[in-house]
Amino acid sequence: MEGGICEKYKSYLKEIDVEEVESVWEGKSIVFRDFWKNKILNNKRPSLTDAETDEIVLILDKNAKGSTKDTIAVGRVMIPQGVWRRLFKEIQSDKDLHELLYGILTADDDNNQIDLINKLYEFNKGRKNSLTGNSGNAINCMLFAFNPTKNLAVVSLKDRKRVIEHFNIQSSTDFENDSYGKKIVGSNNDILGEFRKHNIEPHPYNVSKFFYRKVKEEWKPPHDETGEREILRPEEYSDSQSSFYMEKELENFLIVNWDKTELVNDYELIEEDGDMVSQQYRTDIGIIDILAKDKKSGNYVIIELKKSQTSDDTIGQLTRYMGWIEEHRSNGKPTKGIIIASAYDKKLYYALKKVKDIEVYTYQIDFKLNEFKT
């Protein structure tokens, strides 16, 4: 390890309350374990509600719904809220999946854990749920939340590789050729083991935050926002907060319930390297609400929710994204646009008479009160 890194780590520990950090994660781990025992593994439990899932995602992902600057979470996992909800519902409903994943979380032998992770990657192949991507983000953040005294909160394998290489940490992990199980377990042990060689018994969370907060500029490229970028908060939008939450929940609803909507007949969500990337797809000109593909042609489909902005703004934004995707992602193949709005107004009608390849869907929210009688 680079000469001064241990001294920098010791200096970092003086800046934080080590006992408080350990206590916080002991409590959060209890909540996460209880969630698995009582809500995932309990076959008599009803389907998870969004509120139950969101409570757990707040532990896992700093970008989760309800997160504030003071929220303590595993890290910025970069999985959209709707994808988290969809994932946990799938885990809960699929006995084979949740038992395999629980075996990984509770494994006390490295070789056994490696084998189980590899089995999970094989079992989950083709499922578009962001559980087993190249980054390892979802698995690694769950491993930490379940056992924060053993697992790093550096959840990205890409970041672990950079840390190991930059600080010359002795490692037997081959990030190009090893199985995912070996990369996940091996890189975790490599980094923590290096501190132990210098007679430092590290708490994995403190080590992880040390790399991101104390020496990040030394190893992480300044323009690489993977795992670190904040999601936009309601106050950063010009729309009212109520409009923001309405549209955000609609976006989450579409992702979670994609297979139950009319959209599933013609379009599919997109996976890249095993990670679901459809929701909040980032471009250098903005963030696409949902990016999908046409099942027959394979062409990209850009879906934008019409917020309180004007119809002209919505169409302008959508056509810009269509042009960007055609230039940067589709090799010139035509794209399709979809606007989802609460109503189809005259401005949309006349504008779309002159704009090709854009469809409009309208949505309706049903709300009613039922009297509870004792």
Secondary structure, DSSP 4 states (H G I P E B T S, - for coil): --TTHHHHHHHHHHTS-HHHHHHHHHHHHHHHHHHIIIIIS-TTSPPPPHHHHHHHHHHHBTTSTT--TT---SB-----HHHHHHHHHHHHH-HHHHHHHHHHHH--SHHHHHHHHHHHHHHTTT--SSSS-TT-HHHHHHHHHH-TTTS-S---HHHHHHHHHHTT------TTTS-HHHHHHHHHHHHHHHHHHTT----HHHHHHIIIIISHHHHS-TT--TTTPPPPPGGGSSS-HHHHHHHHHHHHHHHHTGGGSGGGGTEEE-EETTEE--EEEEETTEEEEEEEEETTT--EEEEEE--SS-HHHHHHHHHHHHHHHHHHTSTT---EEEEEES---HHHHHHHTS--SEEEEE------------
